[in-house]
Amino acid sequence: MKVWITKYALTKGILEIEAELCDSPGMIKDQNKGWNSYYHGEGKDWHKSKEAAIERAEYMRQNKLKSIRSKINKLQKLTFS
């Protein structure tokens, strides 16, 4: 089945792959690279629709921006004596 991977969305983008369901619930296996790659959690690491993947990637992007802003604020408040 065709799925969209968002596990690495902030570094590699959204990946579209052919995968098969595993025996474990919510887990898929990709064999396209010559070795098995496993992705856990439908709705987090992988999605059945491109729209759901885009929504998750946007959520991840917003959280990363929030984290970076927080780090910047901490560094700006830092003083050395």
C-alpha positions as CSV (number, residue, x, y, z in Angstrom):
1,M,0.0,0.0,0.0
2,K,1.1,3.6,-0.6
3,V,1.9,5.6,2.5
4,W,3.5,8.9,3.4
5,I,6.3,9.0,5.9
6,T,6.7,12.1,8.2
7,K,9.2,10.7,10.7
8,Y,11.9,12.7,9.0
9,A,9.8,15.5,7.5
10,L,11.8,18.3,9.0
11,T,15.1,17.0,7.5
12,K,14.2,15.0,4.4
13,G,10.7,16.1,3.7
14,I,7.6,13.9,3.4
15,L,8.5,10.6,1.7
16,E,6.0,8.6,-0.4
17,I,6.7,4.8,-0.3
18,E,5.1,1.4,-0.9
19,A,4.9,-0.5,2.4
20,E,3.2,-3.4,3.9
21,L,1.5,-3.7,7.3
22,C,3.3,-5.7,10.0
23,D,1.8,-8.0,12.6
24,S,2.2,-5.3,15.2
25,P,-0.7,-2.8,15.2
26,G,0.1,0.6,13.7
27,M,3.4,-0.6,12.3
28,I,4.6,-0.8,8.6
29,K,7.6,-2.2,6.8
30,D,9.4,-0.7,3.8
31,Q,11.6,-3.0,1.8
32,N,12.5,-0.7,-1.1
33,K,16.0,0.2,0.1
34,G,17.3,-3.4,0.1
35,W,16.8,-3.7,3.8
36,N,13.8,-3.4,6.1
37,S,12.8,0.0,7.5
38,Y,10.0,0.0,10.1
39,Y,7.8,2.9,10.9
40,H,5.6,3.0,14.1
41,G,2.4,4.8,14.8
42,E,-0.1,5.6,12.1
43,G,-0.8,9.3,12.3
44,K,2.7,10.1,13.7
45,D,5.5,8.4,11.7
46,W,3.3,7.4,8.7
47,H,0.0,8.2,7.1
48,K,-2.5,6.7,4.7
49,S,-3.2,10.1,2.9
50,K,-1.0,12.9,1.7
51,E,-3.2,15.4,3.3
52,A,-2.8,13.8,6.8
53,A,1.0,13.7,6.2
54,I,1.1,17.4,5.3
55,E,-1.0,18.3,8.4
56,R,1.4,16.3,10.6
57,A,4.5,17.9,9.0
58,E,3.1,21.4,9.6
59,Y,2.4,20.5,13.2
60,M,6.0,19.3,13.6
61,R,7.3,22.5,12.0
62,Q,5.3,24.7,14.3
63,N,6.5,22.8,17.4
64,K,10.1,23.0,16.2
65,L,9.8,26.8,15.6
66,K,8.3,27.2,19.1
67,S,11.3,25.2,20.6
68,I,13.8,27.3,18.7
69,R,12.1,30.6,19.8
70,S,12.3,29.4,23.4
71,K,16.0,28.6,23.0
72,I,16.7,32.0,21.5
73,N,14.9,33.8,24.4
74,K,16.9,31.8,26.9
75,L,20.2,32.8,25.2
76,Q,19.2,36.4,24.9
77,K,18.5,36.5,28.7
78,L,21.8,34.8,29.5
79,T,24.4,37.1,31.0
80,F,28.0,36.4,32.0
81,S,29.8,38.1,34.9
